[in-house]
Amino acid sequence: MNNCPPYTCKEYREEMTLLALRRALNNERLTQKERHAIKKEIKKLESRLNLD
């Protein structure tokens, strides 16, 4: 049997959000304030997903 916990919709949604935020950082039109806010959100998601 598989001992891994189930992969939930919430985890999938958070991973897709993380990918979208990382992609958004490539936008050259972002202000420093927007870029900082995105990086902060990325760090929170990475921590929640144990990716840090």
C-alpha positions as CSV (number, residue, x, y, z in Angstrom):
1,M,0.0,0.0,0.0
2,N,1.0,3.6,-0.5
3,N,2.0,5.4,2.7
4,C,1.9,8.9,1.2
5,P,-0.9,11.2,2.4
6,P,-3.5,12.0,-0.2
7,Y,-2.8,14.9,-2.6
8,T,-5.6,17.4,-2.1
9,C,-7.2,20.0,-4.3
10,K,-6.0,22.6,-1.9
11,E,-2.4,21.6,-2.4
12,Y,-2.8,21.6,-6.1
13,R,-4.4,25.0,-6.0
14,E,-1.6,26.4,-3.9
15,E,1.0,24.9,-6.3
16,M,-0.7,26.5,-9.3
17,T,-0.9,29.8,-7.4
18,L,2.8,29.6,-6.7
19,L,3.6,28.9,-10.3
20,A,1.5,31.9,-11.4
21,L,3.2,34.2,-8.9
22,R,6.6,33.1,-10.1
23,R,5.6,33.7,-13.7
24,A,4.2,37.2,-12.7
25,L,7.7,38.2,-11.5
26,N,8.8,38.1,-15.2
27,N,6.5,41.1,-15.9
28,E,8.7,44.1,-16.6
29,R,5.9,46.5,-15.8
30,L,5.8,45.6,-12.1
31,T,6.6,48.3,-9.6
32,Q,9.1,47.6,-6.9
33,K,6.2,47.5,-4.4
34,E,4.3,44.9,-6.5
35,R,7.4,42.8,-7.0
36,H,8.0,42.9,-3.2
37,A,4.4,41.8,-2.5
38,I,4.7,38.9,-4.9
39,K,8.0,37.7,-3.5
40,K,6.5,37.9,0.0
41,E,3.5,35.8,-1.1
42,I,5.8,33.3,-2.8
43,K,7.8,32.9,0.4
44,K,4.5,32.2,2.4
45,L,3.3,29.6,-0.1
46,E,6.7,27.9,-0.3
47,S,6.8,27.7,3.5
48,R,3.2,26.3,3.6
49,L,4.2,23.7,0.9
50,N,7.5,22.9,2.7
51,L,9.5,24.0,-0.3
52,D,11.8,26.3,1.6
